[in-house]
Amino acid sequence: ETGVTQSPTHLIKTRGQQVTLRCSSQSGHNTVSWYQQALGQGPQFIFQYYREEENGRGNFPPRFSGLQFPNYSSELNVNALELDDSALYLCAWGRETSGNTIYFGEGSWLTVV
Amino acid sequence: DAKTTQPTSMDCAEGRAANLPCNHSTISGNEYVYWYRQIHSQGPQYIIHGLKNNETNEMASLIITEDRKSSTLILPHATLRDTAVYYCIVRVVGNTGKLIFGQGTTLQVKP
């Protein structure tokens, strides 16, 4: 039990649409990061937020954006969906201390048709 | 790119110890070694992490070589439920969120 919850667990969207994925954690976790995992691949870092500001970004276009809220929740927004955006989206929470553990949620499966 | 190298796959007999190697020859002094595993279609599960000393918890042991260029994750008594993809990751201290995953090792525990 990681205390990290994600919603929805599965969803289907049409190419060109927009999607919002949500994630929440227990108190005390002040950083959140999002990952994209295509079928058969390892998770790829999208970005991270610390104290509600973006604090690092991977090789993803600006149509991937996020928010972190004071109540230990976060959103990942993807605009203008493409077929290649079909993947498992994972969020992970941690606390910014040396050698801290990061805990993942179970993910949201997004299918773009 | 991932800074670790792992074998693509390994088999282990149920009840025996599973020893999963990882090479991280370019590790820096401020980087920890983390192990996660991912069972099909689930989120990655934290197993253990260490800096330079060997570590043990209820799930596994982590053995880090003295020069820190490689490590081994040991599952002392593997069960069928340990069948998963195991990821070895090096992570910079203070960079809380970013984990760079490689392809991992697919461990198949067989009866």
Chai-1 contact restraints between the chains, C-beta under 6 A:
chainA,res_idxA,chainB,res_idxB,connection_type,confidence,min_distance_angstrom,max_distance_angstrom,comment,restraint_id
A,T31,B,T96,contact,1.0,0.0,6.0,A-B,restraint_1
A,T31,B,G97,contact,1.0,0.0,6.0,A-B,restraint_2
A,S33,B,G97,contact,1.0,0.0,6.0,A-B,restraint_3
A,G42,B,F101,contact,1.0,0.0,6.0,A-B,restraint_4
A,G42,B,G102,contact,1.0,0.0,6.0,A-B,restraint_5
A,G42,B,Q103,contact,1.0,0.0,6.0,A-B,restraint_6
A,P43,B,F101,contact,1.0,0.0,6.0,A-B,restraint_7
A,F45,B,K98,contact,1.0,0.0,6.0,A-B,restraint_8
A,Q48,B,G97,contact,1.0,0.0,6.0,A-B,restraint_9
A,G56,B,K98,contact,1.0,0.0,6.0,A-B,restraint_10
A,L90,B,G43,contact,1.0,0.0,6.0,A-B,restraint_11
A,G94,B,T96,contact,1.0,0.0,6.0,A-B,restraint_12
A,E96,B,T96,contact,1.0,0.0,6.0,A-B,restraint_13
A,S98,B,V93,contact,1.0,0.0,6.0,A-B,restraint_14
A,G99,B,Y32,contact,1.0,0.0,6.0,A-B,restraint_15
A,T101,B,Y46,contact,1.0,0.0,6.0,A-B,restraint_16
A,F104,B,G43,contact,1.0,0.0,6.0,A-B,restraint_17
A,F104,B,P44,contact,1.0,0.0,6.0,A-B,restraint_18
A,G105,B,G43,contact,1.0,0.0,6.0,A-B,restraint_19
A,E106,B,Q42,contact,1.0,0.0,6.0,A-B,restraint_20
A,E106,B,G43,contact,1.0,0.0,6.0,A-B,restraint_21
A,G107,B,G43,contact,1.0,0.0,6.0,A-B,restraint_22
